[in-house]
Amino acid sequence: MNVSLTPAQETFVKQKVKSGKYASQADVLREALDLLRAQEELTQDDVAELRELVDVGLAEFERGETAEFTAADIAVLGRRILAARKRSAKTPSRKRAS
């Protein structure tokens, strides 16, 4: 597969590899595609749940209940949540005998 990038996109990809976060340009593009797929898989329920969690977080902040975290921490947690949802979606539900 050949991919054409704009000069700005190509520079961005090269900078990501140069930063050491990615081993190759292909790794950068794979990560970008994974993020795009994850974004498109978000449902309205997911968005509503995220909004509720933001509201909880804002209330905690207003009460002075804070914790330090990074964007990477959030990404890791988000990926764990999505992976757990995918696993549970693949697991057939069992009906209880009445």
C-alpha positions in Angstrom: 0.0 0.0 0.0 1.3 3.4 -0.9 0.2 6.4 1.1 0.5 10.0 0.0 1.0 12.6 2.7 1.1 16.4 2.6 4.5 17.9 3.4 3.2 19.0 6.8 1.9 15.5 7.6 5.2 13.9 6.5 7.1 16.3 8.7 4.8 15.5 11.6 5.3 11.7 11.2 9.1 12.2 10.9 9.1 14.3 14.1 7.3 11.5 16.0 9.8 8.9 14.9 12.7 11.3 15.8 11.2 11.9 19.3 11.8 8.2 20.0 8.2 7.4 20.8 7.8 5.4 17.6 10.3 3.1 16.0 9.2 3.8 12.4 6.9 5.9 10.3 4.6 2.8 9.8 4.2 2.7 13.6 3.1 6.3 13.7 0.5 5.6 10.9 -0.7 2.4 12.6 -1.2 4.3 15.9 -3.1 7.1 14.0 -5.4 4.5 12.4 -6.0 2.8 15.7 -7.0 6.1 17.3 -9.3 6.9 14.3 -11.0 3.5 14.7 -11.4 3.9 18.4 -12.9 7.4 17.9 -15.4 6.0 15.3 -16.4 3.2 17.7 -17.6 5.6 20.3 -21.3 5.4 20.8 -23.7 8.0 22.1 -23.8 6.0 25.3 -20.0 6.2 25.5 -20.2 10.0 25.1 -22.9 10.3 27.7 -20.9 8.2 30.1 -17.8 10.3 29.5 -19.8 13.5 30.1 -21.1 12.1 33.4 -17.5 11.2 34.4 -16.4 14.8 33.6 -19.2 16.1 35.8 -18.0 13.9 38.6 -14.5 15.0 38.1 -15.4 18.7 38.1 -17.4 18.3 41.3 -14.4 16.6 42.9 -12.2 19.4 41.8 -14.5 22.0 43.3 -14.3 20.1 46.6 -10.5 20.1 46.4 -10.2 16.4 45.6 -7.5 16.4 43.0 -4.9 14.0 41.7 -2.0 14.5 39.2 -2.1 12.6 35.9 -0.9 13.0 32.4 -2.5 12.7 29.0 -0.7 9.3 28.6 -2.4 8.1 31.9 -5.8 9.0 30.4 -5.0 7.2 27.1 -3.9 4.1 29.0 -7.1 4.0 31.1 -9.3 4.7 28.0 -7.7 1.8 26.1 -8.2 -0.5 29.1 -11.9 0.5 29.2 -12.3 -0.1 25.5 -10.6 -3.4 25.6 -12.7 -4.6 28.5 -15.9 -3.5 26.7 -14.8 -5.4 23.6 -14.1 -8.5 25.7 -17.4 -8.3 27.3 -19.2 -7.8 24.0 -17.6 -11.0 22.6 -18.6 -13.0 25.7 -22.0 -14.7 25.1 -24.4 -13.8 27.9 -25.7 -16.7 30.0 -29.4 -16.9 30.8 -30.2 -17.9 34.3 -32.7 -20.7 34.8 -35.8 -19.5 36.7 
